[in-house]
Amino acid sequence: MALPGELLPATELVLTAQRAMSAFVIAAGLVGIYFFLQQTLFKRARCKSPVRLLGKTVIITGGNTGIGKATALELARRGARVVLACRNRQKAEAAICDIRRETGNSEVVFMELDLASLQSVRSFAETFLKTEPRLDLLINNAGLVADGRTTDGFGVEFGVNHLGHFLLTCLLLDRLKEGGSGRVITVSSIAHIWGKINFENMMSNKDLGTGKYSWQFFQAYCNSKLCNVLFIHELAKRLKGTNVTCYCVHPGIVRTELSRHVSLWQKVFIEPVARLLFLDAEAGAQTTLHCALQEGIEPLSGRYFSFCSVQEVGAKARDDAVARKLWEVSERLTGLA
């Protein structure tokens, strides 16, 4: 019988080999998951349209940072007059300097818009209609994940992500119709699949959710993104017979300032994952650009796009009755009815 001391090296060798194999399997699994996510949830696509925009005017809400700025940069590069509709003048003017320098296009301007104030939305629309003779593209890009209330007492995600853009679009529709082929693009999110619409809460609490816990205002965010999809669904029906079309987009999971209002511990968790997997702003702008520029997609008005192609949505995101009621309730809440 062999002594224990004689077997130990062989045993250690076997154990070392087993550990190495386990580590290899885990590493291979992680690499596999990474590449799977890169080809699905974090997939990249590019807008291939060569269309130029000389003589065209574009409004982009939240165009001073992230996806909005990347979108503005490309549209300015194609010759458009680009209006950055933003709350913060200083950030907007810094973005304008960057865009003008990179594109050589001096037709990039700032107009103040605070989507958390319905009065600000009305003032913006009034100023725009008085000073700008045309509108070809309205890109409802701005959005946030946050807790709190708007100037008018709405939940901030409901007020900014949906109601402010709803009112802005309605006030500018006639100017869009005056052009040759106006388009409305609203940036939604894949998060809409977790959304739900509670009209009772919407009317009584002026919000899409209740409470202040992180998961509750994330739920409200999902609800607001469902509102975006339903808004475009209904808008397309109301635009039938006109020269204006509309589209809703999921930009991908993008590393932006969207979550700048979340708590520190959430940022500590999100930031490493974001740097490893999330798309940059340029990649995130591609589906918006596709819907803004691609010729021949007019028959797809009202549809939801991701990865620069039309995607199917679940039944609750194309519910005619809910979309119509959301429109009617939004009209009342914004003072349009």
Secondary structure, DSSP 4 states (H G I P E B T S, - for coil): ---HHHHHHHHHHHHHHHHHHHHHHHHHHHHHHHHHHHHTTT-----------TT-EEEEETTTSHHHHHHHHHHHHTT-EEEEEES-HHHHHHHHHHHHHHH----EEEEE--TT-HHHHHHHHHHHHHH-S---EEEE-------SB-TTSSBHHIIIIIIIHHHHHHHHHHHHHHSSS-EEEEE--GGGGG----HHHHHHHSSS--SSSHHHHHHHHHHHHHHHHHHHHHHHHHTTTSS-EEEEEE--SB-SSTTTTS-HHHHHHHHHHHHHHPBPHHHHTHHHHHHHH-TT-GGGTT-EEETTEEE---GGGG-HHHHHHHHHHHHHHHT--
